[in-house]
Amino acid sequence: MVRANLASKPIIAMTIDAPVLPEVTKLWKKSVREEKLRKGVLIVDDEPAFCDMIAEVISAIGYKTWKTHSAEAAMQAWARDGGEMGLALVDVVMPAVDGLTLIAELRRRDPRIQIVLVSGRLDEDTRWLASESGCLFVSKPFEVSELTELIEELLGSLSSSTD
């Protein structure tokens, strides 16, 4: 019931009945569950030592990781587990297929995925392309705290998640 007192006007009372739609509730709950599952991070870099280090850092703050060393391997991981991935950290310069080509394919498959380009060679053109495609970028070298804060900002802190 909604009541309003409009100064010198009499009190107006009305009742608004809104039926609860079970279908809407189910869809909302499913969406929330899916977003909670999308806490994984796909790491794509042709330098295995860099992938290992980044995966260790990300795992330490509680996120699941997938390490890949090429765009092809990243797409295979995506085909297998893409529904769990909410973020991709992608090196720009890689042999065979570069990071910009990979992000276009990831976006085509899932426009919701967050993408961060990571490179030691981000020129102005690459930065522009990254921002135009909705990606963030991080220049190597970077502080670990920068990366963990960015991941928690993009995916949400796991410590504040509720089941």
N, C-alpha and C positions, 0 to 999 in steps of 0.2 A: 504494500500500500504506500502510495506517495501522497504526502500532505504538504501544502504550501500556504503560508499566511502572507497575503499580499497587502500589507499596511492596513488601509481602512476597508479593504474588500473582505468579504466573508471567506472563511477557510474553505479551500477547495480540496476535495478528497477524491482520489481515483485509485482504482486497483488495476495493476497491469499483470496479466497472467501470461507467462512465457513458458510454453511447454518445453520440457527437457527432451532434447533429441538424443536418444541413445547412440545413433549413428555418428553424430558430431562428436560426442564424448569419446567414442571408440577411435575415431580418426585422430583426435587431438592426442589421446594417450599413445597411439601408435607413432605419431610424429615425434613426441617427446622421447619415446624409447629409441627410435631411430637416431635422433640427434645425440642421445647419450652414447650410442654405439659408435658414432663418428668421432671418436677421440684419438684415432690412430694417426701416425705421421709417416708418410712415404718419403724416404730420403733417396735422392737420385744424384749421384756424383761419381765421376769416373776414378776418383782417388779413394781406394778402399780404406786407407787409414783415416781419412776425413770422415767417411761414412761411419766407421766403427766408433770414432770419438763422439760424433754427433748423436748416434744411436744410444750410446752409453749415457750421455747427459740427459737425453729426452726420456729414456727408460727410468732413470733415477728420479725424475719428477712424476713418474707414474703413467706415462703414455706408452701405448704399444707402438712399435716401430717396424718398418719394413725397409731393409737396406738393398738398394739396387745400384748397379754401376753403369747402366746404359738406359736409354729411352725404351729400348725393346724390352728389357727386363722389368722396367717400371710398368709398362703396359701389361705384361704378364701378371705381375703382382696385383695390378688394378683389376684385371679380369677375375682374379681369384678372390680378392678381399676388398675391393673398392668400397663396398658398403660400410666398412669400418673406418675408412680413411676420411678424415676431415681436413687434413692439411698435407700439402706436398712441398718439400724443400727441394728445389731443383737447381742444379748447376747450369749455368748458361752455356759454357764451352765444354762440349763432350764430343768424342769421335762419333762418326756415322750420323746420328740424329741429334741436333742441338737442343738445348733446353727450351728455346722459344717454340720450336716445332712441337715438342712434347707438351708444353702447357696448352697449346691450341687444341691438341687431341684430348687432354684431360678435361678441358673446359667443354669440349663438344660432348664428351661422355657424361659429365656431371658439372653443370654450371655452378653448383653450390660449393664446390671444393675451394678451400682457401689455398692460395699458391704464393710462396715466397721464393723469389729467385735469389740464388746465392752465388756470388762470383768475386774473384779478385780482379776481374776485368769488365766492370760495368761502365761502358761509355755512355754518353748522353743519349745516343740513339736507342741503346738497349734499355736504358732507364725509361725513356719515353714509351717504348713498346710495352714494357712491363706495366707502367701505370695505365696505359690505354686498355690493356687487357685485364685490368683489375687486380694486378699482382703487386705485392710489396717486394722490396729488394733489400738484401743485406750484403754489405761488402766484406770480403775476407781480407784480412783477419777481423774477427769480431770478438767481443767479450761473451763468455758463456751466459752471463746474467742477462745480456741483451736478448739472446736467443730464447732463453727460458721465459722471460717476461713477454716476449712477442707471442710465443706459442700459447701461453696461458691467456693472453689477451684475445687471441683468435679462436681458440677452442674452449675457453673457459677453464677455470681452475678445477682440477679434479677434487681438491679438498672441499670445495663448496658444492659438489654434486650430491644429489640425493637420489635414492633408488625408489 
